[in-house]
Amino acid sequence: MMTMNEFRSLFHNGLVKQNTGLVQLLGLCPLLAISNNVINALSLGLATMLVMAASSGAVSGVRHFVPHEIRIPVFVLIIAALVTVVDLLMNAYIHPLYLVLGIFIPLITTNCIVLARVDAFAAKNRPLHSVVDAIAMGLGLTLVLIVLGGMRELAGQGTLLSGIDLVFGADAKQFVLHVLPNYQGFLLAILPPGAFIALGLLIAANNWNKARAEQRARTAIPVPA
């Protein structure tokens, strides 16, 4: 069983304390390459979170049966099998989006976020804790991807939810939000350099917020007489 404090601790760790995108800076290749709009970012984030949760649960379940010397190849094999399932499902049911995401779905297999968390946490903890930790870590990455995708899409195209028709069909184009009508676009925002700049701004904002919190904590401590 998992206590509520353990549950909160795992989610705080995944969303804030060890956020993979803003703190650990892991998996930057897909994070920067595919986050040019909200839909792409959300889709890749959810696919990664699903693989992380399933692989963490599987690894935790077999951790006592895998010799330490071959744990990495076994973990990679488990992750690769699950990524293949996700890849085939996306190809079958949301093929237009699958074509856009391209190689970045199979590359989840080698994403250091997944393998690092499986080896660092799932291989040492019970299945439920491992799955919750993986969901928290994946959710933290997904939120960063969504914010980054939103920033880049808004600055680059003046829209939000562009490409939603790739998931829900042509009728879903009506849900695209034209936040800046008649906007001519800013090409840099949707190119890789724009991703680096946007991520740098997010990391700077996160560090500034942490510094403010630490400063408030220090000033709140009463000075001994």
N, C-alpha and C positions, 0 to 999 in steps of 0.2 A: 504493500500500500504506500501511497505517497501523501505526505501531509501538505496542507495548504501553504505552509511556509516554504517547503521544498519546491512546490509548484511555482510560487511567486519568485523565488530565488532563481530558478532556471529561466523563467521568462525575462526577468530583469537582466540576467546575464546575457541572454541572447539578443535582446532588443537594445540594450543600452551599454552595459559594462564591457562586453566583448563583441559588440556588433561587428560582423565580418567585413562590412563595407567601409565603416567609418573609423574603426579602432584597429582591427587586425589587418585590414587592407589585403584580404585574400580574395582570389578569384577575380582580379581586376580585368582580365581579358574579356570575358563575357559581359561583365558589369559595364565596361566602357563601350564595347562594340555594339551591343544590341539595345542599349537604353536610349535610342533616339526618339522613341515615343512611349506613351504610357502603356499601350496594349502590348507591344513587344516586351517591354520591361516586366510587366505583370505576368505575362505568359511564361517567360523564362524563369522568373522568380518562383512561381508556383510549381513548375516542373522540377526545379532544383530542390524545393522544399519537400515535394513528394518523394523524390529519390532519397533525400537525406533521412526522412522519417522511416521509410521502408528498409533502407540499408542499415540504419542504426538498430532498428528492432531485430533484424536478421543477424547482424554481427553479435549483438548482445546475447541472443539466444544460443549461438554456437561458440561463444568465447571460451568456454571451458574445454572444448573439443579440438581447438586449433592450436597446434604447437607454435610457440612464440616465434620461432625462426622463420616460419612461412606465413605469418599472419598477414603481411602486406599483400602478397599475391592472392591470398584467399579473399581478403577484403575487396581488392580491385575486381576480382571475378564476380563477387556478389553485386557490387555496384554496377558493373558492366551489364550484368543480366537484367537488373532493374531498369537501367537506362534504356536498354533495348526494348523492354516492354513499353516504357513511356514513349519512346521514339516511334514505335509501330502504332500505338494508339493515336498519337497526334497525326501521323501520316494517314491513318484510316478515317478519322473523324473531323479533323480541322486541317485538311491538306493545304489550303492557301496560306495559313499561318505557318504551317510546317515548312513550306518552301521559303518563307521569309526568314525564319529562325535558322534554317539550314544546318550547318555543321555544328552550331552551338548547342544543339540538343545532345548529339553523341559525345561532345566534349565535356559534358557533365561528368562522364566517367573519370576524367583526369583532373577535374576541378579540385584544387587543393582544399577548398572549403569542406567538401564532402569527405574526402579521405582523411583529412586532419581531424575532423570531429569524430569520425568513426574510430580512429585509432586512439585519440586522446580521451574520449568519454565512453562511447558505446562498448569498447572492449574491456572496460573496467567497471561497468555499472549494469544494473538490472534493466530488462527490456522496457518497462514502462517509463522509467527515468530517462532512458536513452532516447525513446521516441519523443517524449516531451521536450527534451533538450534539443533534438534535431529540428522539431517544429519551431521552437523559439528562435534558433539560429537561422533557419530558413526564412522565417517571418521577418526577422531583422534585415536580412539581405533583400527580401522582396520589398520592404518598405523603402529602403534606400534606392532600389531600382526604380520604384514608382515615382519617388520624388525627383530623382535624377532624370527619368524619362519625361516627367511633366515639365520640368525646367527647360529641357532641351527642345521639346516639342513646342512649347509656348513661345520660346525665343526664336526658334527656327522657322515655325510655320504659322504661329498665332492661333493654334488649335489645341484641343485636348480630345483624347479618345480617337484620334485618327487611326484608321486601320481596324476599327471594331467590326467592320463588315467581313474581315477575314475569319472572324470567329463565328458571328451570328448571321452571316449572309448579307446580301445587298440591301435588304430592307433596313438594316441596322445603321446605314449611313446617316439616317436622320438624327441619330444620337450624338454625332460628332459635334463638339462644342466649338464654334468659331468665336473665340474670345476676343480676337483682334481682327475685325472685319477689314477687308481690303489691305491686309498686311502683306508686304512684299517679301517677307522672309529674311532670315539672317543665316546664310549658309554655314558659317563657322559653327553655329550651335549644334547642328546635326552631323557634323564631321567629328572624327576622333579627337582633334585638338579641343573642340568644344566640350567633349566629355571630360577631358582632363581638367579643364577650367571649372566646369560645374561641380565635379567631384571635389576639387580643391576647395571651392567655396563651402560645400557641405561639411568637409572635414574641419575647416577653419571655424565654422559656426558651431560645430559640436564641441571643439576644444575650448572655444570662448565660453560656451554655456557651462562646461565642466569647471573651468577656472572661476567663473562667477559663483557656482555652487560651493566650491571649496572656500572661496573668500567669505561667503556668507556663513559657512560652517565655522570658520576661524573666528569671525567677529561675534558669533553667537556664544562662544565659550567664555564664561565669566572669568575675569582676571582675578587671581587670588589676592586678598588684601595683604 
